[in-house]
């Protein structure tokens, strides 16, 4: 009987140790996953935004975001009214890093 109780006791101790190791291991895994998510979020935040690209679209000047093939906004500005150099630049795409740079380009065309 004592031998059986001893075996049961050792089995309970082994199961308890296994459970503790499992919980600690799971906690470490969750912490590592959280650190990876934080690093990925930080990396995305540090990524420089592409900004805006002005291009010709159906005879008008259109504003594109990022690397999109679909215009974000089509401006009420006919391409044929612009100087040749600007029309050629629009064919390649004119990059505006932010809204301020975009406003400057548009103001130059209006003025």
C-alpha positions, 0 to 999 in steps of 0.5 A: 500500500505504501508503495502504491501511495509513493508511486501516486505521490511521485506521479502527482509531483511529476504531473505538477512539474510538467504543468508548471513547465508547460505554463512557463513555456506558454508564457515565454512563447506569448511574450516572444510573439508580443515582442515580434508584433511590437517590432513589426509595428515599429518597423511599419511606423518607421517605413517612409510613406510613399506619398502621392503621385500625380499622373495623367488619367483620361486626359486629366491630372489624377492623384494616386496614393502609394503604388495604386493603379486606381486614382485616389482623386481625379482633379479638374485640370486638363492635361493639355492646358499644361506646358509640355515639360509638365505633361511629360513629367505626368506621363512618368508620374510626379512624386509628392512626398506629402500634402504640403509638396502636393499643394506646392505643385498644384499651386505652381500650375494654378499660378 
